[in-house]
Amino acid sequence: MLEELMNKEYVVLDLETTWLTPYREWITEIAAIKCKNWKIIKEFQTLVNPERHIPDWIVRLTWITNEMVADAPTIKEIMPIFSEFLWNDIIVWHNVSFDFRFLSYYHYLCMWSYLDNQTICTLKIARKLLPELPNKKLWTICEYFWITNERAHRAMWDTRATLKVLQRYQIMEIKAQYN
C-alpha cells in the first residue's frame, strides 16, 4: 500500500478552514511537509488571510484569530508559491475528501488549473489497518499509536501527526510481511 512512496517525493498536508464548504468558506492556514525516502526535505507553513471574519467557534477550535490573519497573505498570493511547492508530488492527508475539496477549489480559482496530484488518505488506511478503533479521527489514531499532538486543529501540528501516523502504518505493513 505505501510502497508507492519509496524513492518518490510526497507531501503531507493539512489545512485549517472557516468551516466545511469551500464554495462558502475560506482557508485560514496551510502546512505541508515534503519528504523523500521517509525523510523530511522541506516544509511550508503559512496563515492565510481569508479576507472575512473568522467565526468565534472556529477561533476556539483552531486558535487562529482574526488578529493573527490580519497581516497574513491572501490565498491568491499564496497559491502560486504553494502550487510550486506541491509540484506533481503525491499528497498525503488525513481525510482527503475534506481538504482536497478546499485545496483544489482554491487552486482552480487562483491558478486556473485543476489540482490532479495523486493522493493517499491516512483515514482510509486506518479503516483497513485499524478496524477495531471506535472512530478514525486523527486524534483517535494518534492516541492509539501514542503520538502526541499538542495543538490539534493547527495545520503544522496535524501535518506532523499525520506524518507520524503514516510512518506507523509503514511499520505495520513491514511487520505484516514477515508474519
C-alpha positions as CSV (number, residue, x, y, z in Angstrom):
1,M,0.0,0.0,0.0
2,L,2.7,2.5,1.0
3,E,5.4,1.1,-1.2
4,E,4.5,3.7,-3.9
5,L,6.1,6.4,-1.6
6,M,9.5,4.8,-1.8
7,N,12.0,6.9,-3.8
8,K,9.4,9.5,-4.6
9,E,8.8,12.9,-3.1
10,Y,5.5,13.2,-1.4
11,V,3.8,16.0,0.6
12,V,2.0,15.5,3.9
13,L,-0.6,18.3,4.1
14,D,-3.2,19.9,6.3
15,L,-5.5,22.9,6.0
16,E,-7.5,24.9,8.5
17,T,-10.6,26.5,7.3
18,T,-13.6,28.6,8.5
19,W,-15.9,25.6,8.1
20,L,-17.0,22.8,5.8
21,T,-17.8,24.0,2.3
22,P,-15.1,25.5,0.0
23,Y,-17.6,27.5,-2.0
24,R,-18.8,29.4,1.0
25,E,-15.8,29.1,3.4
26,W,-12.1,30.0,3.4
27,I,-8.7,28.6,4.2
28,T,-7.0,30.2,7.2
29,E,-3.8,28.1,7.4
30,I,-1.8,25.8,5.2
31,A,1.0,23.5,6.4
32,A,2.9,20.9,4.4
33,I,6.0,18.7,4.8
34,K,7.8,17.4,1.7
35,C,9.5,14.0,2.2
36,K,11.6,11.6,0.2
37,N,12.6,8.2,1.4
38,W,10.8,8.9,4.6
39,K,13.0,11.9,5.4
40,I,11.8,15.5,5.7
41,I,13.4,17.6,2.9
42,K,11.3,20.8,3.1
43,E,8.4,22.5,5.0
44,F,5.8,25.0,4.1
45,Q,3.6,26.8,6.6
46,T,1.5,30.0,6.5
47,L,-1.5,31.6,7.9
48,V,-3.9,32.8,5.2
49,N,-6.0,36.0,5.4
50,P,-9.5,34.8,4.5
51,E,-10.5,38.5,3.9
52,R,-13.5,37.7,6.1
53,H,-14.3,37.4,9.8
54,I,-13.4,34.0,11.3
55,P,-16.4,32.8,13.4
56,D,-15.7,32.7,17.2
57,W,-16.3,29.0,17.5
58,I,-13.7,28.3,14.7
59,V,-11.3,30.6,16.7
60,R,-11.9,28.4,19.8
61,L,-11.3,25.2,17.8
62,T,-8.2,26.3,15.8
63,W,-6.8,29.1,18.0
64,I,-6.4,31.1,14.8
65,T,-7.7,34.6,15.5
66,N,-8.8,37.4,13.2
67,E,-5.8,39.4,14.5
68,M,-3.4,36.6,13.6
69,V,-4.5,36.5,9.9
70,A,-5.0,40.3,9.5
71,D,-1.5,40.8,8.0
72,A,-1.2,37.3,6.5
73,P,-1.1,36.9,2.7
74,T,-4.3,36.0,0.9
75,I,-4.9,32.7,-0.8
76,K,-4.3,34.5,-4.2
77,E,-0.8,35.5,-3.0
78,I,0.0,32.1,-1.5
79,M,-1.3,29.7,-4.1
80,P,1.3,30.2,-6.9
81,I,4.1,29.6,-4.3
82,F,2.3,26.7,-2.7
83,S,1.5,25.1,-6.1
84,E,5.2,25.2,-6.9
85,F,5.9,23.6,-3.6
86,L,3.4,20.8,-4.3
87,W,4.5,20.3,-7.9
88,N,3.3,16.9,-9.0
89,D,4.1,15.1,-5.8
90,I,1.8,12.6,-4.1
91,I,-0.2,14.3,-1.4
92,V,-0.9,12.5,1.9
93,W,-3.6,13.8,4.2
94,H,-5.9,12.7,6.9
95,N,-9.5,12.7,5.4
96,V,-8.6,13.6,1.9
97,S,-12.2,14.2,0.9
98,F,-12.3,17.3,3.1
99,D,-9.0,19.1,2.5
100,F,-8.8,18.1,-1.2
101,R,-12.1,19.8,-2.0
102,F,-10.8,23.1,-0.4
103,L,-7.3,23.0,-1.9
104,S,-8.5,22.0,-5.4
105,Y,-11.2,24.6,-5.4
106,Y,-8.9,27.4,-4.4
107,H,-6.1,26.1,-6.7
108,Y,-8.5,26.4,-9.6
109,L,-9.7,29.9,-8.6
110,C,-6.2,31.2,-8.3
111,M,-4.2,29.2,-10.9
112,W,-6.9,28.3,-13.5
113,S,-5.9,24.7,-13.4
114,Y,-7.1,21.6,-11.6
115,L,-5.1,20.0,-8.9
116,D,-4.6,16.5,-10.1
117,N,-1.9,15.1,-7.7
118,Q,-2.2,11.5,-6.7
119,T,-3.5,11.3,-3.1
120,I,-3.1,8.9,-0.1
121,C,-5.6,9.2,2.7
122,T,-4.4,8.1,6.2
123,L,-8.1,7.9,7.2
124,K,-8.8,5.3,4.5
125,I,-5.7,3.3,5.6
126,A,-6.9,3.4,9.2
127,R,-10.2,1.8,8.1
128,K,-8.2,-1.2,6.7
129,L,-5.4,-1.5,9.3
130,L,-7.2,-0.4,12.5
131,P,-10.8,-1.6,12.2
132,E,-11.0,-2.0,16.0
133,L,-10.8,1.7,16.6
134,P,-14.2,3.3,17.5
135,N,-13.6,6.1,15.0
136,K,-10.8,7.1,12.6
137,K,-10.3,10.7,13.7
138,L,-6.7,11.8,13.6
139,W,-6.8,12.4,17.4
140,T,-8.0,8.8,18.0
141,I,-5.3,7.3,15.8
142,C,-2.6,9.4,17.5
143,E,-3.8,8.2,20.8
144,Y,-3.7,4.6,19.6
145,F,-0.1,5.0,18.4
146,W,1.0,7.1,21.4
147,I,1.6,10.1,19.2
148,T,1.4,13.5,20.9
149,N,-0.4,16.3,19.0
150,E,-0.5,19.2,21.5
151,R,-2.1,21.5,19.0
152,A,-4.8,19.6,17.2
153,H,-6.6,21.7,14.6
154,R,-3.4,23.7,13.8
155,A,-2.1,22.8,10.4
156,M,1.5,22.1,11.1
157,W,0.8,20.1,14.3
158,D,-1.8,18.0,12.4
159,T,0.6,17.6,9.5
160,R,3.4,16.3,11.8
161,A,1.0,14.0,13.5
162,T,-0.2,12.6,10.1
163,L,3.4,12.0,9.0
164,K,4.0,10.0,12.2
165,V,0.8,8.0,11.6
166,L,1.9,7.3,8.1
167,Q,5.3,6.1,9.5
168,R,3.5,3.8,11.9
169,Y,1.4,2.4,9.1
170,Q,4.6,1.6,7.2
171,I,5.9,-0.3,10.2
172,M,2.7,-2.2,10.5
173,E,3.0,-3.2,6.8
174,I,6.6,-4.3,7.2
175,K,5.7,-6.4,10.2
176,A,2.7,-8.0,8.4
177,Q,5.1,-9.1,5.5
178,Y,7.2,-11.1,8.0
179,N,4.4,-12.7,9.9
